């Protein structure tokens, strides 16, 4: 069983050891909230990692001169963990504005940088997404009657202010 484990660990800047006892492997994405161009970490016991390397090679996943890509991941780990709290704060601000939008029924409580909104029953998520796109805001469908928005290191406080103003309909 694998655990995709990024934001909760990074948010607290600690890695709970008990997760390693429960799961065969743990994957940590470096490109989402951390802003690395590509890359993930795969954590597991020696036997698992050896098997993963073999599978990667069979599927053509090995890269020569991957150090330049690894450098982006190292930079992200060394420089972007502390700033995740900014993404989380900005997500909560957008969620508060979304709760006041006349098209939104409710918003799932925000814990990280992800905002999930439930549409009112007479509104479709497709119409909402199209309306926001016209206003210069990108979001995606997240199942029937839901939309998902995400903050990241390229979203500034000014961007958040603009999103909040534009959600006032």
Rosetta blueprint (number, residue, H / E / L):
1 X L
2 X E
3 X E
4 X E
5 X L
6 X L
7 X H
8 X H
9 X H
10 X H
11 X H
12 X H
13 X L
14 X L
15 X L
16 X L
17 X H
18 X H
19 X H
20 X H
21 X H
22 X H
23 X L
24 X L
25 X E
26 X E
27 X E
28 X E
29 X E
30 X L
31 X L
32 X L
33 X L
34 X L
35 X L
36 X L
37 X L
38 X L
39 X L
40 X E
41 X E
42 X E
43 X E
44 X E
45 X L
46 X H
47 X H
48 X H
49 X H
50 X H
51 X H
52 X H
53 X H
54 X H
55 X H
56 X H
57 X H
58 X H
59 X L
60 X L
61 X L
62 X L
63 X L
64 X L
65 X L
66 X L
67 X H
68 X H
69 X H
70 X H
71 X H
72 X H
73 X H
74 X H
75 X H
76 X H
77 X H
78 X H
79 X H
80 X L
81 X L
82 X L
83 X L
84 X H
85 X H
86 X H
87 X H
88 X H
89 X H
90 X H
91 X H
92 X H
93 X H
94 X H
95 X H
96 X H
97 X H
98 X H
99 X H
100 X H
101 X L
102 X L
103 X L
104 X E
105 X E
106 X E
107 X E
108 X L
109 X L
110 X L
111 X L
112 X L
113 X L
114 X E
115 X E
116 X E
117 X E
118 X E
119 X E
120 X L
121 X L
122 X L
123 X L
124 X L
125 X H
126 X H
127 X H
128 X H
129 X H
130 X H
131 X H
132 X H
133 X H
134 X H
135 X L
136 X L
137 X L
138 X L
139 X L
140 X E
141 X E
142 X L
143 X L
144 X L
145 X L
146 X E
147 X E
148 X E
149 X E
150 X E
151 X L
152 X L
153 X L
154 X L
155 X L
156 X L
157 X H
158 X H
159 X H
160 X H
161 X H
162 X H
163 X H
164 X H
165 X H
166 X H
167 X L
168 X L
169 X L
